[in-house]
């Protein structure tokens, strides 16, 4: 049997897809999600041109997320963190932001996770993310907390699973 680059590529794709499917069965958040701006409410914040969230299983109960946002002016924002559902603070890497920001997660049930973001030791955001029963929609409810005690900007973001 002769292996051609095309056959090797197809074999690699099948292996990657089967790995993704098996990882997905253990955690419904695993995968890539595209913002559905029509079904989202950004509150007083401008709706970006694009927002993509990717969740990956890191093994041993650990996960990683990567968020990439393209704003209407063409600027790029984003963040990433590795974490477990253990309630412990984990550092967040945020594009263009200095200072210590952390995130902690607590699993409520198979399809719902609560989280807390802290900046400089103060809680700046609390929220929950959940997966629809059919596994196709990710909803994130966000309550941003003002450091000065002023009004917060609450948001409900909906993402569609990329197929």
C-alpha positions in Angstrom: 0.0 0.0 0.0 1.4 3.4 -1.0 0.9 6.3 1.4 0.3 9.6 -0.4 0.2 13.0 1.4 -3.5 13.1 0.7 -4.1 9.8 2.5 -1.9 10.8 5.4 -3.8 14.1 5.7 -7.2 12.3 5.6 -6.0 9.8 8.2 -4.9 12.6 10.5 -8.2 14.4 10.1 -10.2 11.2 11.0 -8.0 10.7 14.1 -8.4 14.3 15.2 -12.2 14.2 14.7 -12.5 11.0 16.7 -10.4 12.5 19.5 -12.6 15.6 19.5 -15.7 13.5 19.6 -14.5 11.4 22.5 -13.3 14.4 24.5 -16.6 16.2 23.8 -18.6 13.3 25.3 -17.1 14.0 28.8 -17.7 17.7 28.8 -20.3 19.4 26.7 -18.5 22.7 26.6 -15.5 21.3 24.7 -15.4 22.7 21.1 -15.5 26.0 19.2 -18.4 28.4 19.6 -19.3 31.4 17.4 -21.2 34.4 18.9 -24.8 34.8 17.8 -25.2 38.6 18.0 -28.9 38.6 17.2 -29.7 36.4 20.2 -27.2 38.2 22.6 -27.6 41.2 24.8 -24.4 43.1 25.5 -26.1 45.7 27.7 -24.3 49.0 27.3 -21.3 47.4 25.7 -20.9 47.6 21.9 -21.5 44.3 20.1 -18.2 43.1 18.5 -17.8 42.1 14.8 -16.9 38.6 15.9 -16.4 36.6 19.0 -15.1 33.0 19.1 -14.8 30.8 22.2 -12.8 27.6 22.2 -12.8 25.1 25.1 -10.3 22.3 25.2 -9.8 19.3 27.5 -6.3 19.3 29.0 -6.7 15.9 30.8 -6.6 15.1 34.5 -9.8 17.2 35.1 -8.2 20.3 33.6 -9.6 22.5 30.8 -8.5 25.6 28.8 -10.4 28.3 27.1 -9.4 30.8 24.4 -11.6 33.8 23.6 -10.9 35.9 20.5 -12.8 39.1 19.9 -12.7 41.3 16.8 -14.1 44.7 17.6 -15.9 47.0 15.1 -12.8 49.2 14.7 -10.8 46.1 13.7 -8.9 45.8 17.0 -8.4 42.4 18.5 -9.1 41.4 22.1 -8.9 38.1 23.8 -8.2 36.1 26.9 -7.2 32.6 27.9 -6.9 30.5 31.0 -6.3 26.9 32.1 -8.6 25.7 35.0 -10.4 23.0 36.8 -13.9 23.0 38.3 -12.4 23.2 41.8 -13.2 26.8 42.8 -9.6 27.8 42.9 -8.3 31.1 41.3 -6.4 30.6 38.0 -4.5 33.3 36.2 -6.1 34.8 33.1 -3.9 36.0 30.2 -5.8 39.1 28.8 -4.6 40.7 25.6 -3.5 44.3 26.3 -4.3 44.2 30.0 -1.7 44.3 32.8 -2.2 43.4 36.4 -3.3 40.2 38.1 -6.7 38.8 36.9 -7.9 35.4 37.9 -10.9 33.2 37.2 -12.4 30.3 39.3 -15.0 27.8 38.2 -17.5 25.6 40.1 -19.5 23.0 38.3 -23.2 23.2 39.2 -24.3 20.2 37.1 -23.3 18.5 33.8 -24.4 21.4 31.7 -23.9 24.5 34.0 -20.8 26.1 35.4 -20.5 29.2 37.6 -17.5 31.4 37.5 -15.9 34.4 39.3 -13.4 36.8 37.8 -11.2 38.8 40.2 -9.0 41.8 39.2 -6.4 43.0 41.8 -8.1 40.7 44.4 -11.6 42.3 43.9 -14.5 40.5 42.3 -15.1 42.2 38.9 -17.5 39.7 37.3 -19.7 36.7 38.2 -21.5 34.6 35.8 -22.7 31.2 34.6 -22.4 29.3 31.4 -24.7 26.6 30.3 -25.3 24.3 27.4 -28.7 23.7 25.8 -30.2 20.3 26.0 -29.4 19.6 22.3 -25.8 20.7 22.9 -25.9 23.3 20.1 -26.1 26.6 22.1 -23.8 28.0 24.8 -25.4 30.7 26.9 -23.2 32.9 29.2 -24.9 35.1 31.7 -22.6 37.8 33.0 -22.8 40.3 35.8 -20.0 42.9 35.7 -19.4 44.4 39.1 -18.2 48.1 39.3 -15.2 48.7 41.5 -16.8 52.0 42.6 -20.1 50.4 43.5 -21.8 52.0 40.5 -24.2 50.3 38.2 -23.0 47.1 36.5 -23.3 46.1 32.9 -25.2 42.8 32.8 -25.0 40.7 29.6 -26.5 37.5 28.1 -24.3 36.1 25.3 -25.3 33.2 23.1 -23.0 31.2 21.0 -23.6 28.5 18.4 -21.5 25.3 18.3 -19.3 25.3 15.3 -19.8 22.1 13.2 
